Amino acid sequence: MRSIMFAALAAALGSVISGCTDYPSSAQLHAPGQYSGKTDPLVKKAADAAHAEALAKRFALVQTDR
């Protein structure tokens, strides 16, 4: 029983310690306020009045109870 508790404690401690490393990660860090990702194809569509009207109608169909 004692060896099982020791093994569980060692596994928990190992997983906690491994999360606190300074190894380089694969996450990209960007300057705040600047979007550096891919361009969004829907931005052009959102500027179209007909598209905005269609979205407003669809929203009105399902959001009338709120």
Stockholm file with secondary structure:
# STOCKHOLM 1.0

chainA/1-66         MRSIMFAALAAALGSVISGCTDYPSSAQLHAPGQYSGKTDPLVKKAADAAHAEALAKRFALVQTDR
#=GR chainA/1-66 SS CHHHHHHHHHHHHHHHHHTSCCCCCSCCCCCTTCCCSCCCTHHHHHTCHHHHHHHHHHHHHHCTTC
#=GC SS_cons        CHHHHHHHHHHHHHHHHHTSCCCCCSCCCCCTTCCCSCCCTHHHHHTCHHHHHHHHHHHHHHCTTC
//
